[in-house]
Amino acid sequence: MFNRGFSFDTGKLVPTSKIALKLSCLNACDNDIEKADRLYEYMTRDLKDLPDSEPTMPSGIQRFKMGADDIIGWVSEHKDLIQQGIGLIQGLRKPASAAVGVADVPPIPKI
């Protein structure tokens, strides 16, 4: 299939969808349809789950909602650890005398 006269730039191949792969095969083979078709058939032989077209990018609001959902999910999963961390920080902020308790010590007598 690939004889000595056939060469292409593999950096031009974009296998994200069937349409993108067809166009990139055509580009890599310098618009030679026969070579591009053979290259496309060779590439897709093992790519059974390749989508027909490019997946659409979610909008900015959808990406924000997905990120917020991820953060809320993470916080709800780790709320026990977060509460322990807050308790630790609050414990460090208390004065040492309040944490230990000051005993009533009588004054030192004079000699």
Buried (B, 14 or more C-beta within 10 A) or exposed (E): EEEEEEEBEEEEBBEEBBBBBBBBBBBBBEEBEEBBBBBBEEBBEEEEEBEEEEEEEEEEEEEEEEEEEEEEEEEEEEEEEEEEEEEEEEEEEEEEEEEEEEEEEEEEEEE
